[in-house]
Amino acid sequence: MIYTILLEPEHPGNVGAVCRAMANFGFRDLVVINPLCDMNSEELICRAKHAKKVISRIKVRDRSFLTKLDLLIGTTSKLGTDYNIPRSPLLPEHISKKIVVSEGNIGLLFGREGIGLTNEEISLCDFVLSIATSKDYPALNLSHAVSIILYELSKSRELRDGGSISGDQIHENIELSSRKYKDVLYDNICRTLDCIDFKTDDKHETQKTVWKRIIGKSFLTKREAFALIGYFKKIYKKIK
């Protein structure tokens, strides 16, 4: 299942426009986290046009919903560098083929109209996407950003209509790692890193951030996750 997730949207018209974009590209599951606008607004309904099916399925949730997803993908127009690891982004076209074989719940997280996602919120994501725009004006309107990313994903038909996967996919017998096993892997890596001396606390935290991003971007299978969990457990026992 692929969820389009809006974090604290401020304008009902933008929510309606997102609904319309989702309907345009065959996506139907919208989650709104702590909305700051009227979700029953006439403006929302009017901007959605003929996307009534999307509106009828909207779920309003709190932030805890984000922790229940197997893969959380953030979006940002604020580009990072090699030294700003959490904001080092992929392009939308980089993931359209990769998540075709994903199982479980996937969230595409879009931030507030004004400030987007905070660094803390970015850190919750497995990785982030950024759309190539003009350096003079990189920030897109919320619904425009949603449209571009969903367009890229819609090129893979299997991602539409609730994230169903066709039976003839060559990867249909491969089970990707759930959030649970990725978290177990990350915890084992952190436990191992805690046994290693680093020159500064910042270098220690950087290692943890790098490993978190590697896990998020790699689309590990369940079997690969199990193998790595076992590997880091053995390393921990050796150096403890």
HULIN-V632234 format. One record per residue. N is the residue number from 1. RES is the residue in three letters. OMEGA is omega as a letter, one per 40 degrees, with the letter a starting at -180 (NA if undefined). NEAR is the number of other ideal C-beta (glycine too) atoms within 12 Angstrom. D_LAST is the distance of its C-alpha to the last C-alpha in Angstrom with 1 decimal. Layout:
BEGIN
n=(N	N)
res=(RES	RES)
omega=(OMEGA	OMEGA)
near=(NEAR	NEAR)
d_last=(D_LAST	D_LAST)
END
This chain:
BEGIN
n=(1	2	3	4	5	6	7	8	9	10	11	12	13	14	15	16	17	18	19	20	21	22	23	24	25	26	27	28	29	30	31	32	33	34	35	36	37	38	39	40	41	42	43	44	45	46	47	48	49	50	51	52	53	54	55	56	57	58	59	60	61	62	63	64	65	66	67	68	69	70	71	72	73	74	75	76	77	78	79	80	81	82	83	84	85	86	87	88	89	90	91	92	93	94	95	96	97	98	99	100	101	102	103	104	105	106	107	108	109	110	111	112	113	114	115	116	117	118	119	120	121	122	123	124	125	126	127	128	129	130	131	132	133	134	135	136	137	138	139	140	141	142	143	144	145	146	147	148	149	150	151	152	153	154	155	156	157	158	159	160	161	162	163	164	165	166	167	168	169	170	171	172	173	174	175	176	177	178	179	180	181	182	183	184	185	186	187	188	189	190	191	192	193	194	195	196	197	198	199	200	201	202	203	204	205	206	207	208	209	210	211	212	213	214	215	216	217	218	219	220	221	222	223	224	225	226	227	228	229	230	231	232	233	234	235	236	237	238	239	240)
res=(MET	ILE	TYR	THR	ILE	LEU	LEU	GLU	PRO	GLU	HIS	PRO	GLY	ASN	VAL	GLY	ALA	VAL	CYS	ARG	ALA	MET	ALA	ASN	PHE	GLY	PHE	ARG	ASP	LEU	VAL	VAL	ILE	ASN	PRO	LEU	CYS	ASP	MET	ASN	SER	GLU	GLU	LEU	ILE	CYS	ARG	ALA	LYS	HIS	ALA	LYS	LYS	VAL	ILE	SER	ARG	ILE	LYS	VAL	ARG	ASP	ARG	SER	PHE	LEU	THR	LYS	LEU	ASP	LEU	LEU	ILE	GLY	THR	THR	SER	LYS	LEU	GLY	THR	ASP	TYR	ASN	ILE	PRO	ARG	SER	PRO	LEU	LEU	PRO	GLU	HIS	ILE	SER	LYS	LYS	ILE	VAL	VAL	SER	GLU	GLY	ASN	ILE	GLY	LEU	LEU	PHE	GLY	ARG	GLU	GLY	ILE	GLY	LEU	THR	ASN	GLU	GLU	ILE	SER	LEU	CYS	ASP	PHE	VAL	LEU	SER	ILE	ALA	THR	SER	LYS	ASP	TYR	PRO	ALA	LEU	ASN	LEU	SER	HIS	ALA	VAL	SER	ILE	ILE	LEU	TYR	GLU	LEU	SER	LYS	SER	ARG	GLU	LEU	ARG	ASP	GLY	GLY	SER	ILE	SER	GLY	ASP	GLN	ILE	HIS	GLU	ASN	ILE	GLU	LEU	SER	SER	ARG	LYS	TYR	LYS	ASP	VAL	LEU	TYR	ASP	ASN	ILE	CYS	ARG	THR	LEU	ASP	CYS	ILE	ASP	PHE	LYS	THR	ASP	ASP	LYS	HIS	GLU	THR	GLN	LYS	THR	VAL	TRP	LYS	ARG	ILE	ILE	GLY	LYS	SER	PHE	LEU	THR	LYS	ARG	GLU	ALA	PHE	ALA	LEU	ILE	GLY	TYR	PHE	LYS	LYS	ILE	TYR	LYS	LYS	ILE	LYS)
omega=(i	i	i	a	i	a	i	i	a	a	a	i	i	i	i	i	i	i	i	i	i	i	i	a	i	i	a	a	a	i	i	a	i	a	i	i	a	a	i	a	i	i	i	a	a	a	i	a	a	a	a	i	i	i	a	a	a	i	i	a	i	a	a	i	a	a	a	a	i	i	i	a	i	i	a	i	i	a	i	i	i	a	i	a	a	a	i	a	i	i	a	a	i	a	a	i	a	a	i	a	a	i	a	a	a	i	i	a	i	a	a	a	a	a	i	i	i	i	i	i	i	a	i	a	i	i	a	i	i	a	i	a	i	i	a	a	a	a	i	i	a	a	i	i	i	a	a	a	i	i	i	a	a	i	i	a	a	a	a	i	i	i	i	a	a	a	a	i	a	a	a	a	i	i	i	a	i	i	a	a	i	i	i	i	a	i	i	i	a	i	i	i	i	i	a	i	i	a	a	i	i	i	i	a	i	i	a	i	i	a	i	i	i	i	a	a	a	a	a	i	i	a	i	i	i	a	a	i	i	a	a	i	i	i	a	i	a	a	a	NA)
near=(30	42	36	46	48	47	40	30	39	22	26	31	26	38	45	38	36	46	43	32	38	44	33	24	32	27	39	32	37	44	40	39	35	22	30	21	26	19	29	15	22	13	19	33	25	19	28	33	22	16	31	19	21	37	31	15	23	33	24	22	25	17	23	12	24	33	18	25	35	33	39	40	42	41	43	38	31	25	25	23	11	12	12	20	28	33	30	28	33	32	21	34	20	22	33	30	19	29	40	30	29	39	28	27	28	40	38	48	41	47	36	27	31	16	17	30	38	22	21	14	28	37	27	32	41	40	40	41	42	32	31	20	20	10	9	6	9	17	24	29	23	38	36	23	37	42	30	31	44	39	24	31	37	27	21	30	18	28	37	27	22	22	32	22	29	17	10	9	19	12	21	17	14	19	22	31	33	24	30	20	27	36	25	24	34	32	24	29	31	24	22	27	27	20	19	19	12	15	10	10	13	13	15	20	19	21	26	27	30	25	28	31	31	22	33	40	26	23	33	33	23	26	16	21	31	22	18	29	29	18	18	29	21	15	19	21	14	12	15	13)
d_last=(40.5	40.7	41.2	42.7	41.4	43.2	41.5	44.0	47.0	49.8	52.9	54.2	55.9	52.7	51.3	54.5	54.3	50.8	52.2	54.9	52.5	50.4	53.6	54.7	51.7	51.3	48.4	49.0	46.0	45.8	43.5	44.3	41.8	43.4	46.7	48.6	51.9	54.3	53.1	56.6	58.3	61.3	60.1	56.9	59.1	61.6	59.0	57.4	60.8	60.6	56.9	57.7	55.4	52.4	53.6	53.9	50.3	48.8	45.9	45.3	41.7	39.4	36.1	34.1	35.7	33.6	30.3	32.0	32.5	30.6	31.3	32.5	34.3	35.4	38.5	39.2	41.9	39.8	38.2	35.0	34.0	31.0	29.7	30.4	28.2	29.0	32.7	32.5	34.8	36.1	39.8	41.2	42.4	38.9	37.9	41.2	40.5	36.8	37.0	39.9	37.6	35.5	35.5	34.9	35.8	35.9	36.9	38.7	38.3	41.1	41.2	44.0	47.2	46.9	43.3	41.5	37.9	35.9	32.6	30.9	32.7	31.9	28.2	28.7	30.0	28.4	30.6	34.0	37.4	40.1	43.7	45.4	48.0	50.1	48.3	51.3	50.7	47.4	47.3	48.9	50.6	48.3	50.4	50.8	47.0	46.7	49.6	48.2	44.8	46.4	48.9	46.2	44.5	48.0	48.5	46.3	48.5	45.8	44.2	47.4	48.9	45.8	43.3	44.7	43.9	46.7	46.4	47.0	43.8	42.1	38.7	39.9	37.7	34.4	32.5	30.6	27.4	28.1	26.7	24.7	22.7	22.4	20.9	18.4	17.4	17.3	15.2	12.5	12.9	12.9	9.6	8.1	10.5	9.6	6.4	9.2	12.0	15.4	18.8	20.0	19.2	21.7	19.9	16.8	19.2	21.1	18.2	17.9	21.7	22.0	19.8	21.8	25.0	24.0	23.4	26.7	28.8	27.7	29.4	26.8	28.1	26.7	25.8	24.0	22.0	21.0	20.0	17.9	16.1	15.3	14.3	11.7	10.4	10.0	8.4	5.7	5.4	5.9	3.8	0.0)
END
